[in-house]
Protein backbone atom coordinates (compact mmCIF):
# COMPACT_ATOMS: atom_id res chain seq x y z
CA UNK A 1 0.00 0.00 0.00
CA UNK A 2 2.87 2.41 0.77
CA UNK A 3 4.36 1.72 -2.67
CA UNK A 4 0.97 2.36 -4.22
CA UNK A 5 0.61 5.71 -2.46
CA UNK A 6 4.10 6.64 -3.63
CA UNK A 7 3.17 5.66 -7.19
CA UNK A 8 0.14 7.95 -7.11
CA UNK A 9 2.17 10.74 -5.52
CA UNK A 10 4.86 10.49 -8.20
CA UNK A 11 2.28 10.87 -10.95
CA UNK A 12 0.64 13.78 -9.14
CA UNK A 13 3.93 15.53 -8.40
CA UNK A 14 5.41 15.19 -11.89
CA UNK A 15 2.23 15.90 -13.79
CA UNK A 16 0.95 13.64 -16.56
CA UNK A 17 2.57 14.21 -19.90
CA UNK A 18 3.78 12.08 -22.82
CA UNK A 19 6.53 10.62 -20.65
CA UNK A 20 4.32 9.50 -17.76
CA UNK A 21 0.98 8.73 -19.41
CA UNK A 22 2.01 5.09 -19.81
CA UNK A 23 2.07 4.74 -16.02
CA UNK A 24 -1.72 4.91 -15.88
CA UNK A 25 -3.99 2.10 -17.06
CA UNK A 26 -6.07 3.00 -20.10
CA UNK A 27 -9.22 1.97 -18.23
CA UNK A 28 -8.51 4.68 -15.69
CA UNK A 29 -8.04 7.34 -18.38
CA UNK A 30 -11.09 6.28 -20.40
CA UNK A 31 -13.55 8.58 -18.52
CA UNK A 32 -11.38 11.54 -19.58
CA UNK A 33 -11.51 10.70 -23.28
CA UNK A 34 -14.18 12.04 -25.63
CA UNK A 35 -15.31 11.85 -29.21
CA UNK A 36 -16.10 15.49 -29.94
CA UNK A 37 -18.72 16.50 -27.39
CA UNK A 38 -19.61 12.93 -26.45
CA UNK A 39 -18.01 10.45 -24.07
CA UNK A 40 -16.20 7.70 -25.93
CA UNK A 41 -18.34 4.63 -26.76
CA UNK A 42 -16.28 2.56 -24.32
CA UNK A 43 -17.67 4.61 -21.43
CA UNK A 44 -21.25 4.00 -22.52
CA UNK A 45 -20.54 0.27 -22.88
CA UNK A 46 -18.87 0.14 -19.46
CA UNK A 47 -21.82 1.92 -17.92
CA UNK A 48 -24.34 -0.54 -19.36
CA UNK A 49 -22.34 -3.63 -18.43
CA UNK A 50 -20.61 -2.66 -15.20
CA UNK A 51 -21.53 0.73 -13.65
CA UNK A 52 -19.02 0.08 -10.85
CA UNK A 53 -15.84 -1.49 -12.27
CA UNK A 54 -12.42 -2.29 -10.84
CA UNK A 55 -9.18 -1.04 -12.43
CA UNK A 56 -6.04 -2.77 -11.10
CA UNK A 57 -3.10 -0.41 -10.50
CA UNK A 58 0.59 -1.24 -10.05
CA UNK A 59 1.88 -2.35 -6.64
CA UNK A 60 -1.29 -4.22 -5.79
CA UNK A 61 -3.60 -1.21 -5.52
CA UNK A 62 -7.09 -1.10 -6.98
CA UNK A 63 -9.12 1.82 -8.23
CA UNK A 64 -12.80 1.84 -9.09
CA UNK A 65 -14.50 3.73 -11.90
CA UNK A 66 -18.16 4.52 -11.21
CA UNK A 67 -20.27 5.51 -14.23
CA UNK A 68 -23.92 4.81 -13.32
CA UNK A 69 -26.05 7.77 -12.22
CA UNK A 70 -27.41 6.16 -9.05
CA UNK A 71 -24.03 4.68 -8.15
CA UNK A 72 -22.29 8.05 -8.58
CA UNK A 73 -24.89 9.70 -6.36
CA UNK A 74 -24.37 6.99 -3.75
CA UNK A 75 -20.61 7.64 -3.64
CA UNK A 76 -20.79 11.43 -3.76
CA UNK A 77 -23.59 11.50 -1.20
CA UNK A 78 -21.72 9.42 1.38
CA UNK A 79 -19.27 11.56 3.32
CA UNK A 80 -19.22 8.85 6.00
CA UNK A 81 -18.29 6.14 3.51
CA UNK A 82 -15.77 8.04 1.40
CA UNK A 83 -13.02 10.56 2.11
CA UNK A 84 -11.86 13.47 -0.06
CA UNK A 85 -8.83 14.28 2.08
CA UNK A 86 -5.87 15.32 -0.08
CA UNK A 87 -3.39 13.34 2.01
CA UNK A 88 -4.62 10.16 0.32
CA UNK A 89 -3.05 11.45 -2.92
CA UNK A 90 0.30 12.37 -1.37
CA UNK A 91 3.15 9.99 -0.79
CA UNK A 92 4.96 11.92 1.93
CA UNK A 93 4.51 14.75 4.40
CA UNK A 94 6.66 17.12 2.35
CA UNK A 95 4.20 17.04 -0.55
CA UNK A 96 1.27 17.62 1.80
CA UNK A 97 2.94 20.49 3.59
CA UNK A 98 4.06 22.25 0.42
CA UNK A 99 1.21 21.63 -1.98
CA UNK A 100 -1.95 20.78 -0.06
CA UNK A 101 -4.55 22.86 -1.93
CA UNK A 102 -6.80 23.43 1.07
CA UNK A 103 -10.31 24.60 0.32
CA UNK A 104 -13.44 22.49 0.21
CA UNK A 105 -12.76 19.94 -2.50
CA UNK A 106 -9.93 18.11 -0.74
CA UNK A 107 -11.17 18.24 2.85
CA UNK A 108 -13.48 16.14 5.01
CA UNK A 109 -15.77 17.08 7.91
CA UNK A 110 -15.33 18.68 10.37
CA UNK A 111 -12.81 20.85 8.49
CA UNK A 112 -15.01 20.90 5.39
CA UNK A 113 -18.11 21.77 7.45
CA UNK A 114 -16.38 24.74 9.07
CA UNK A 115 -14.95 26.09 5.80
CA UNK A 116 -18.20 25.69 3.88
CA UNK A 117 -20.05 27.53 6.64
CA UNK A 118 -17.65 30.44 6.14
CA UNK A 119 -18.12 30.52 2.36
CA UNK A 120 -21.86 29.83 2.10
CA UNK A 121 -23.05 33.36 3.03
CA UNK A 122 -20.96 34.78 0.18
CA UNK A 123 -22.79 32.56 -2.32
CA UNK A 124 -26.40 33.19 -1.33
CA UNK A 125 -28.55 34.68 -4.08
CA UNK A 126 -28.85 37.86 -2.04
CA UNK A 127 -25.06 38.36 -2.08
CA UNK A 128 -24.66 37.17 -5.67
CA UNK A 129 -27.29 39.56 -7.02
CA UNK A 130 -24.89 42.42 -6.41
CA UNK A 131 -22.80 40.96 -9.24
CA UNK A 132 -25.67 40.88 -11.76
CA UNK A 133 -25.11 44.41 -13.16
CA UNK A 134 -21.37 43.78 -13.38
CA UNK A 135 -21.83 40.43 -15.16
CA UNK A 136 -24.20 42.06 -17.67
CA UNK A 137 -21.69 44.86 -18.22
CA UNK A 138 -18.80 42.42 -18.67
CA UNK A 139 -20.77 40.47 -21.27
CA UNK A 140 -21.63 43.63 -23.20
CA UNK A 141 -18.01 44.82 -23.03
CA UNK A 142 -16.84 41.56 -24.56
CA UNK A 143 -19.50 41.70 -27.28
CA UNK A 144 -18.50 45.30 -28.10
CA UNK A 145 -14.88 44.23 -28.40
CA UNK A 146 -15.86 41.34 -30.67
CA UNK A 147 -17.96 43.62 -32.87
CA UNK A 148 -14.94 45.82 -33.42
CA UNK A 149 -13.01 42.96 -35.05
CA UNK A 150 -11.91 44.26 -38.44
CA UNK A 151 -12.73 41.17 -40.50
CA UNK A 152 -15.68 39.99 -38.42
CA UNK A 153 -13.87 36.79 -37.39
CA UNK A 154 -12.98 36.06 -33.75
CA UNK A 155 -12.00 33.16 -31.54
CA UNK A 156 -14.90 32.78 -29.11
CA UNK A 157 -12.68 31.06 -26.55
CA UNK A 158 -10.25 33.95 -26.32
CA UNK A 159 -12.70 36.80 -26.92
CA UNK A 160 -15.76 35.55 -25.02
CA UNK A 161 -15.49 32.33 -23.03
CA UNK A 162 -12.31 33.06 -21.05
CA UNK A 163 -12.73 36.75 -20.15
CA UNK A 164 -16.29 36.59 -18.78
CA UNK A 165 -15.75 34.07 -15.93
CA UNK A 166 -12.22 35.32 -15.31
CA UNK A 167 -13.34 38.89 -14.77
CA UNK A 168 -16.40 37.75 -12.81
CA UNK A 169 -14.23 35.76 -10.39
CA UNK A 170 -11.88 38.72 -10.13
CA UNK A 171 -14.84 40.89 -9.13
CA UNK A 172 -16.05 38.27 -6.67
CA UNK A 173 -12.69 37.78 -4.98
CA UNK A 174 -11.44 41.35 -5.24
CA UNK A 175 -8.39 40.52 -7.41
CA UNK A 176 -6.50 43.63 -8.60
CA UNK A 177 -7.06 44.41 -12.28
CA UNK A 178 -3.35 44.33 -13.12
CA UNK A 179 -3.11 40.70 -11.91
CA UNK A 180 -5.88 39.34 -14.10
CA UNK A 181 -3.79 37.89 -16.94
CA UNK A 182 -1.65 35.86 -14.53
CA UNK A 183 -4.83 34.88 -12.72
CA UNK A 184 -6.20 33.30 -15.92
CA UNK A 185 -3.03 31.33 -16.55
CA UNK A 186 -2.99 29.89 -13.03
CA UNK A 187 -6.48 28.53 -13.48
CA UNK A 188 -5.97 27.09 -16.96
CA UNK A 189 -2.83 25.14 -16.00
CA UNK A 190 -4.70 23.43 -13.18
CA UNK A 191 -6.69 21.00 -15.27
CA UNK A 192 -4.77 20.00 -18.39
CA UNK A 193 -2.99 16.70 -17.72
CA UNK A 194 -0.68 17.34 -20.69
CA UNK A 195 0.47 20.73 -19.36
CA UNK A 196 3.85 19.30 -18.40
CA UNK A 197 5.87 18.89 -15.25
CA UNK A 198 4.24 21.79 -13.43
CA UNK A 199 0.69 20.46 -13.74
CA UNK A 200 -1.45 20.04 -11.79
CA UNK A 201 0.21 20.43 -8.39
CA UNK A 202 2.73 22.99 -9.60
CA UNK A 203 -0.14 25.22 -10.70
CA UNK A 204 -1.80 24.67 -7.33
CA UNK A 205 1.37 25.74 -5.53
CA UNK A 206 1.76 28.88 -7.66
CA UNK A 207 -1.90 29.78 -7.19
CA UNK A 208 -1.77 29.31 -3.43
CA UNK A 209 1.37 31.41 -3.22
CA UNK A 210 -0.37 34.19 -5.17
CA UNK A 211 -3.44 34.08 -2.95
CA UNK A 212 -1.38 34.16 0.23
CA UNK A 213 -0.02 37.48 -0.98
CA UNK A 214 -3.53 38.74 -1.76
CA UNK A 215 -4.73 37.66 1.68
CA UNK A 216 -1.84 39.49 3.34
CA UNK A 217 -2.80 42.70 1.54
CA UNK A 218 -6.49 42.23 2.39
CA UNK A 219 -5.62 41.78 6.07
CA UNK A 220 -4.14 45.26 6.00
CA UNK A 221 -6.90 46.85 3.93
CA UNK A 222 -9.94 44.58 3.43
CA UNK A 223 -12.03 45.35 0.38
CA UNK A 224 -15.59 44.48 -0.61
CA UNK A 225 -14.72 41.24 -2.41
CA UNK A 226 -15.08 37.76 -0.96
CA UNK A 227 -11.61 37.72 0.60
CA UNK A 228 -12.09 41.12 2.20
CA UNK A 229 -15.58 40.21 3.46
CA UNK A 230 -14.30 37.05 5.14
CA UNK A 231 -11.47 39.04 6.74
CA UNK A 232 -14.00 41.59 8.05
CA UNK A 233 -16.47 39.00 9.34
CA UNK A 234 -14.12 36.31 10.68
CA UNK A 235 -10.83 38.07 11.37
CA UNK A 236 -7.97 35.87 12.52
CA UNK A 237 -10.26 32.89 13.16
CA UNK A 238 -9.61 32.01 9.50
CA UNK A 239 -5.87 31.59 8.95
CA UNK A 240 -4.01 32.93 5.92
CA UNK A 241 -3.45 29.45 4.47
CA UNK A 242 -7.09 28.53 4.96
CA UNK A 243 -8.29 31.72 3.31
CA UNK A 244 -5.84 31.32 0.42
CA UNK A 245 -7.13 27.76 -0.03
CA UNK A 246 -10.73 28.96 -0.08
CA UNK A 247 -9.93 31.63 -2.66
CA UNK A 248 -8.04 29.09 -4.74
CA UNK A 249 -11.04 26.77 -4.58
CA UNK A 250 -13.30 29.53 -5.89
CA UNK A 251 -10.86 30.05 -8.76
CA UNK A 252 -10.67 26.32 -9.44
CA UNK A 253 -14.42 25.83 -9.43
CA UNK A 254 -15.50 29.06 -11.03
CA UNK A 255 -13.20 29.98 -13.88
CA UNK A 256 -12.14 27.14 -16.18
CA UNK A 257 -15.41 25.26 -15.72
CA UNK A 258 -17.60 28.20 -16.75
CA UNK A 259 -15.21 29.14 -19.56
CA UNK A 260 -15.50 25.64 -21.00
CA UNK A 261 -19.28 25.76 -20.67
CA UNK A 262 -19.41 29.09 -22.53
CA UNK A 263 -17.24 27.76 -25.36
CA UNK A 264 -18.87 24.36 -25.76
CA UNK A 265 -22.36 25.77 -25.17
CA UNK A 266 -21.73 28.25 -27.97
CA UNK A 267 -20.74 25.34 -30.19
CA UNK A 268 -24.04 23.63 -29.36
CA UNK A 269 -25.89 26.80 -30.34
CA UNK A 270 -24.03 26.97 -33.64
CA UNK A 271 -25.15 23.41 -34.32
CA UNK A 272 -28.80 24.19 -33.46
CA UNK A 273 -30.01 27.39 -35.20
CA UNK A 274 -33.52 27.03 -33.77
CA UNK A 275 -32.21 27.03 -30.19
CA UNK A 276 -29.92 29.93 -31.07
CA UNK A 277 -32.87 32.00 -32.25
CA UNK A 278 -35.12 30.96 -29.36
CA UNK A 279 -32.86 31.92 -26.48
CA UNK A 280 -32.33 35.45 -27.81
CA UNK A 281 -35.70 36.66 -26.58
CA UNK A 282 -37.09 33.95 -24.29
CA UNK A 283 -35.73 33.75 -20.73
CA UNK A 284 -37.47 30.42 -20.11
CA UNK A 285 -35.91 28.92 -23.23
CA UNK A 286 -32.52 30.32 -22.24
CA UNK A 287 -32.74 28.78 -18.75
CA UNK A 288 -33.76 25.41 -20.22
CA UNK A 289 -30.89 25.56 -22.71
CA UNK A 290 -28.42 26.23 -19.89
CA UNK A 291 -29.62 23.26 -17.82
CA UNK A 292 -29.60 20.83 -20.73
CA UNK A 293 -26.16 22.10 -21.77
CA UNK A 294 -24.85 21.52 -18.26
CA UNK A 295 -26.16 17.94 -18.36
CA UNK A 296 -25.16 17.13 -21.91
CA UNK A 297 -21.67 18.65 -21.82
CA UNK A 298 -20.73 17.95 -18.19
CA UNK A 299 -17.43 19.76 -18.64
CA UNK A 300 -16.14 18.55 -15.25
CA UNK A 301 -15.70 14.96 -16.34
CA UNK A 302 -14.61 13.43 -13.03
CA UNK A 303 -15.37 14.30 -9.44
CA UNK A 304 -12.47 14.72 -7.01
CA UNK A 305 -11.08 11.27 -6.11
CA UNK A 306 -12.69 9.55 -3.15
CA UNK A 307 -11.15 6.90 -0.90
CA UNK A 308 -13.23 4.29 0.90
CA UNK A 309 -13.09 4.80 4.65
CA UNK A 310 -14.29 1.24 5.28
CA UNK A 311 -15.48 -1.62 3.11
CA UNK A 312 -18.44 -0.06 1.28
CA UNK A 313 -21.02 -1.62 -1.01
CA UNK A 314 -22.08 0.45 -4.04
CA UNK A 315 -24.62 -0.88 -6.54
CA UNK A 316 -24.05 -4.39 -5.22
CA UNK A 317 -20.25 -4.17 -5.55
CA UNK A 318 -17.99 -4.26 -2.49
CA UNK A 319 -15.29 -1.56 -2.54
CA UNK A 320 -12.56 -2.40 0.01
CA UNK A 321 -11.30 0.08 2.57
CA UNK A 322 -8.59 2.39 1.20
CA UNK A 323 -9.37 1.92 -2.49
CA UNK A 324 -9.62 4.98 -4.72
CA UNK A 325 -12.95 5.73 -6.41
CA UNK A 326 -13.33 7.90 -9.52
CA UNK A 327 -16.87 9.03 -10.34
CA UNK A 328 -17.61 9.80 -13.99
CA UNK A 329 -19.99 12.76 -13.98
CA UNK A 330 -20.21 12.76 -17.76
CA UNK A 331 -21.18 9.09 -17.71
CA UNK A 332 -23.74 9.59 -14.95
CA UNK A 333 -25.45 12.46 -16.78
CA UNK A 334 -25.82 10.36 -19.96
CA UNK A 335 -27.07 7.27 -18.10
CA UNK A 336 -30.26 5.90 -19.70
CA UNK A 337 -31.60 5.04 -16.24
CA UNK A 338 -31.47 8.76 -15.40
CA UNK A 339 -32.82 10.25 -18.62
CA UNK A 340 -34.07 8.59 -21.78
CA UNK A 341 -31.94 9.07 -24.88
CA UNK A 342 -29.32 10.81 -22.74
CA UNK A 343 -26.81 10.99 -25.57
CA UNK A 344 -28.99 13.40 -27.52
CA UNK A 345 -28.95 17.14 -26.85
CA UNK A 346 -32.53 18.32 -26.38
CA UNK A 347 -33.01 21.97 -25.34
CA UNK A 348 -36.63 21.16 -24.46
CA UNK A 349 -35.65 18.44 -21.99
CA UNK A 350 -36.43 18.95 -18.32
CA UNK A 351 -32.88 18.38 -17.12
CA UNK A 352 -33.37 18.59 -13.36
CA UNK A 353 -31.33 16.26 -11.19
CA UNK A 354 -28.17 16.28 -13.30
CA UNK A 355 -24.80 15.98 -11.60
CA UNK A 356 -22.86 18.62 -13.53
CA UNK A 357 -22.20 20.44 -10.24
CA UNK A 358 -21.58 17.27 -8.28
CA UNK A 359 -23.68 16.03 -5.39
CA UNK A 360 -23.69 15.83 -1.61
CA UNK A 361 -21.63 17.98 0.74
CA UNK A 362 -19.09 18.69 -2.01
CA UNK A 363 -21.61 19.96 -4.56
CA UNK A 364 -20.19 23.09 -6.20
CA UNK A 365 -20.88 26.04 -3.93
CA UNK A 366 -20.73 28.41 -6.91
CA UNK A 367 -23.40 26.65 -8.98
CA UNK A 368 -25.79 29.60 -8.94
CA UNK A 369 -23.04 32.03 -9.93
CA UNK A 370 -22.22 29.84 -12.93
CA UNK A 371 -25.88 29.76 -13.93
CA UNK A 372 -26.06 33.54 -13.65
CA UNK A 373 -23.12 33.93 -16.04
CA UNK A 374 -24.42 31.39 -18.56
CA UNK A 375 -27.95 32.81 -18.54
CA UNK A 376 -26.57 36.28 -19.14
CA UNK A 377 -23.97 35.41 -21.76
CA UNK A 378 -25.74 33.04 -24.16
CA UNK A 379 -28.85 35.18 -24.87
CA UNK A 380 -26.71 38.32 -25.22
CA UNK A 381 -24.49 36.52 -27.75
CA UNK A 382 -27.53 35.34 -29.72
CA UNK A 383 -29.09 38.82 -29.76
CA UNK A 384 -25.91 40.58 -30.84
CA UNK A 385 -24.79 38.13 -33.54
CA UNK A 386 -27.84 36.19 -34.79
CA UNK A 387 -26.05 35.19 -38.04
CA UNK A 388 -22.90 33.91 -36.33
CA UNK A 389 -21.38 30.79 -37.93
CA UNK A 390 -18.30 28.60 -37.49
CA UNK A 391 -15.34 29.92 -39.46
CA UNK A 392 -13.75 26.47 -39.85
CA UNK A 393 -15.11 23.00 -40.61
CA UNK A 394 -16.23 21.27 -37.36
CA UNK A 395 -13.69 18.48 -37.87
CA UNK A 396 -10.86 21.02 -37.58
CA UNK A 397 -11.76 22.00 -34.01
CA UNK A 398 -9.16 20.86 -31.47
CA UNK A 399 -10.59 19.54 -28.21
CA UNK A 400 -8.61 18.94 -25.05
CA UNK A 401 -7.16 15.52 -24.43
CA UNK A 402 -7.29 13.91 -21.01
CA UNK A 403 -8.34 17.06 -19.21
CA UNK A 404 -10.41 16.85 -16.04
CA UNK A 405 -12.29 19.90 -17.31
CA UNK A 406 -13.16 19.24 -20.95
CA UNK A 407 -12.97 22.05 -23.47
CA UNK A 408 -12.10 23.22 -26.95
CA UNK A 409 -8.80 24.97 -27.60
CA UNK A 410 -10.27 27.60 -29.91
CA UNK A 411 -13.62 28.32 -31.56
CA UNK A 412 -13.19 30.55 -34.64
CA UNK A 413 -16.47 32.12 -35.77
CA UNK A 414 -17.69 34.59 -38.36
CA UNK A 415 -19.90 37.01 -36.47
CA UNK A 416 -22.05 38.01 -39.44
CA UNK A 417 -22.41 34.68 -41.22
Secondary structure, 3 states (H helix, E strand, C coil): CHHHHHHHHHHHHHCCCCCCHHHCCHHHHHHHCEECCEECHHHHHHHHHCCEEEEECHHHCEEEEECCHHHHHHHHCCCCCEECCHHHHCCCHHHHHHHCCCCCCCCCCCHHHHHHHHHHHHHCHHHHHHHHHHHHHHHHHHHHHHHCCCCCEEEHHHHHHHHHHHHHHHHHHCCCHHHHHHHHHHHHCCCECCCCCCCCHHHHHHHHHHHHHHHHHHHHCCCCCHHHHHHHHHHHHCCHHHHHHHHHHHHHHHCHHHHHHHHHHHHHHHHCHHHHHHHCCCHHHHHHHHHHHHHHHCCECECCCEEECCCEEECCEEECCCCEEEEEHHHHHHCCCCCCCCCCCCCCCCCCCCCCCCCHHHCCCCHHHHHHHHHHHHHHHHHHCCCCEECCCHHHCCECCCECECCECCCEEECCC
